[in-house]
Amino acid sequence: MTTVGIEALNVFAGSCYLDVEKLAIHRGLDTARFDNLLMKEKTVALPYEDPVTFGVNAAKPLIDALSPEERDSIELVITATESAFDFGKSMSTYFHDLLGLNRNCRLFEIKNACYSGVAALQTAANFILSGTSPGAKALVIATDITRFMVAESGDALSEDWSFAEPSGGAGAVAMIVSDTPHIFRIDVGASGYYGYEVMDTCRPLPDSEAGNADLSLLSYLDCCENSFLEYQRRVGGVDFVSTFGYLAFHTPFGGMIKGAHRNLMRKVAKARPAVIEEDFQRRMHPGLTYCQRVGNIMGATTMLSLASTIDNADLTGPQRIGVFSYGSGCCSEFFSGVARQESQDRTRALEMEKHLDARYELTMPEYDSLLQANHAVKFGTRNALLSTDIVPQARTGNGRELLFLKRIDEFHREYEWVS
């Protein structure tokens, strides 16, 4: 059977971040409850950053590393997002153009809340497995942003955002999917999926989210358990503790995956509290490391957790990683694959942790002022010229060329490269 998986992978998490503990204090939140979030930082999208800039900045190092022949072998570009700024035109067209890809290419977009990244990965993997175009590659870009805005009435920030504000991040994960999976070889056919209609969280308006946090937590736990049980039924001989060296879960916030892990360890492994905590630190914390610093990036979060796992795990020997993705509404999937030392060597060469360290830390006054400036790029903006005076300290490539949004002209977005 043809092998398939992720040939190359990179993360881009923006130009600036916020210390979420400082934010919690600034908002007067209950810090005792805040500790359960297991969050440290969150990327904040600037007005001149959008899902396209995040996605291109994640993908460009991967594309630049390809030979001309390899670049031309990309026949499929899939965007996974719930942050699109057009109901018809796919952001994949912007990616395709800005990355200079071959025009003999399929371009489309997938939306399914936070499940979209894995949906796009599996779609790309099945294109490769079909063998309809031997040697072809696919580019998958999962990109999402949370852009909070002050109400137009001018009222101060309301507590409606509560604990969503500290966890809502921005970022993108780019993946080249092919039959040479240097980063992550997918276990073909080893997948359990589970879904049903539930109104836990949604985006009924383009620039705002609504939902029931408690219902979302229960849906996540239900889907995590049942998608794993379906994986176990399909694959056979699977033990939750011994089959997977590491686990990479969709991470709305750290406390969510800790609860999901605890639920499975209690019900499936019949483990005691001390064993559960040791297992969480050993198998799940490597995947939590980057998520704690970026926040929830919706469709890209599961793959951010996978990137974090590969970067921070002990891969001196091959390790099977169990991956869980959940998207509100809802759809979920538990699947697996194998990473090895080569995987880590390649991801570490891209210095994703160094990128996180290089982001500019926003002050609280700077952050609050951004909430006003964000109206300049709200959904449906027809014309806008983006000011470069907004947090100019963040507008730097830190040694590399980065893409930023320059203007919107009759709905068409125009970008510029900045060193």
Secondary structure, DSSP 4 states (H G I P E B T S, - for coil): ----EEEEEEEE--SEEEEHHHHHHHHT--HHHHGGG---EEE---TT--HHHHHHHHHHHHHHTS-HHHHHTEEEEEEE-S--S-SSS-THHHHHHHTT--SS-EEEEE--GGGHHHHHHHHHHHHHHHTSSTT-EEEEEEEEE------TT-PPPPGGGTTHHHHB-EEEEEEEEES--SSEEEEEEEEEEEE----SEEEEETTEEEE-HHHHHHHHHHHHHHHHHHHHHHH-S--TTTS-SEEEE--SSHHHHHHHHHHHHHHTS---HHHHHHHIIIIIHHHHHHHHHH-B-GGGHHHHHHHHHHHHS--SS-EEEEEEEEETTTEEEEEEEEE-HHHHHHHHHTTHHHHHHHSEEPPHHHHHHHHHHGGGG-TT---EE--TTSSGGG---TTS-EEEEEEEETTEEEEEEE-
